[in-house]
Amino acid sequence: MDKKKKERGKGIHSISFRSLFGIILLLLVFAFIVCLIGLNLFSNTVMNLYADGAFQTAEAGALLVNPDRIDEYSASEGKTAEYRGIWNKMDRLCNTSGVTFVYVILPDLSDYEHITFLFSTMNQNSSYTHYEFGYYRETTNEEYMEKYRLLMEGNSDREFVIRNKGYIETDSHITAMIPLKDSTRKPRAILCVQRQLDALAKIRRDYLIRIILVFVILTGIVIIIQAVYLHKMLLKPIQTITDEAARFAEENVREGTKLTEQIRNRDEIGKLAGAVDRMEEQVQEYVSNLTKATAEQERISTELGFAARIQADMLPSNYPAFPDRPEFDLHASMDPAKEVGGDFYDFFLIDSDHLCLVIADVSGKGVPAALFMMATMIILTNYTKMSVSPAKILEMTNKDICAHNKEDMFVTIWIGILEISTGKLTASNAGHEYPVLKKPDGCFELLKDKHGFVIGGFEDSVYKDYELQLEPGSKLFVYTDGVPEAMNGGREQFGTERMLEALNENPDASPQELLRNVRASVDRFVRDAEQFDDLTMLGLEIRRRP
């Protein structure tokens, strides 16, 4: 027994592994997206600061040069005292501002394909050399040519170029350019400031390392907390119930400590533990009765009676269901074709503003369908509380069912989540019957929504959400195929048209009366014929906004 317990708790198909793996994957995706966005914003911010610093240096350099004397500077060939004085000040500016180059150029105005250096200073900590007065060279590329054209033709007062490493022969740098205008506001030359990007790269690298480190630590903390929480609130109780069910199946003897004494959960897990306790009590009672029974029919009736009571305990049956919520009214019923059935319904508040509605039909009838129904109901209800869409709930439920569906059973499900404050209903359909909708001051009409594949068919099935706007006075009716497929003695089906007629006999009736009207119409139609299938219905009425 202990060896089997360990085997059940291991493997990639266990709930523990898949839950933690899903959490880790989501956190990694989230961390990657946040890091990418943060790095981009950080890089742009720092780059703007770099550019502003370069332009400030350029504007300071522009104050050193008199654009009206550009021709005289050119004619002096850099040999006058005035030229040397300007060059020395520009050199000090270059070395004190932390930039790499500060230079003044005269572009060839005919085609901008060549430039002549008028002033050229270099930071003494740089490994590069400055250009001598009058140095003539080709323009670096077409981008620079266009920038020079904009500046010299008066179409721009500042331009900016980023040069990335690997694209040119020098290290990555930025170049800020401004025109030098004479007293007539005519551009005479261009002052350029070059600043290396190595410091920016180091800042960005350090930022990325820090943010990754923070996310790794936070991810580890979240994983540990979530793992402990899942183990305590979900995985351990489920494992305890599984072990007890397996033990009871082998030994057929109840232990002294009940599951409800070991599991204090007040959610569906607690309900399942209570149901298993009752099942063990009832099974033992059944075994005791079985030894005294003399007829096979008594044994079958006793077994099915226990199962019917367990199934009834799992379905909501107290009405009015939410007496303190005047915004809506609802009613549901389930009449199995045999002692137990494969249909089920459920409704509950996810939170104060969201009401979940579920109706489903398991393939087959009797005890196997009822057991499959209970398992599906518990799995689907647990995923509903994860605050995800109906389609996602169906997708996760389908994966869990397919992973343990050795008998190849399936179930059709319609699930809807109503936002009470707005009346918006988000729903998804896994191969179930079309819902019926009544708008205010209208009549009941069939809503042919899009169907996904049945639950338990294919593990990779995808489901889609759709939305309905329910205004005060709107009503919704959902059902299983036992209603339209009910047969009379002549093997004729009741059909959706008769169902719509029954609903529209009194469309303003309460949900309870609507269900009673439909059932009465079915009974009149089938008369003495045996009930062919489980007959389950759920009605909802929107009364007012909060």
Secondary structure, DSSP 8 states (H G I E B T S, - for coil): -HHHHHHHT-STTSHHHHHHHHHHHHHHHHHHHHHHHHHHHHHHHHHHHHHHHHHHHHHHHHTT--GGGHHHHHHHTT-SHHHHHHHHHHHHHHHHHT-SEEEEEEE-TTTS-EEEEEEEEE-TTSSS----TT-EEE-S-HHHHHHHHHHHTTS-S-EEEEE-BTTBSS--EEEEEEEEE-TTS-EEEEEEEEEESHHHHHHHHHHHHHHHHHHHHHHHHHHHHHHHHHIIIIIHHHHHHHHHHHHHHHH----SS-HHHH----SHHHHHHHHHHHHHHHHHHHHHHHHH--SHHHHHHHHHHHHHHHHHHHS---SSS-TT-TTEEEEEEEE-SSSS-SEEEEEEEEETTEEEEEEEEESS-HHHHHHHHHHHHHHHHHHHTT---HHHHHHHHHHHHHHT-TT---EEEEEEEEETTTTEEEEEEES----EEE-TTS-EEE-----B--BTT-TT-----EEEE--TT-EEEEE-TTTTT-B-TTS-B-HHHHHHHHHHTSTTS-HHHHHHHHHHHHHHHHTTS---S-EEEEEEEE----
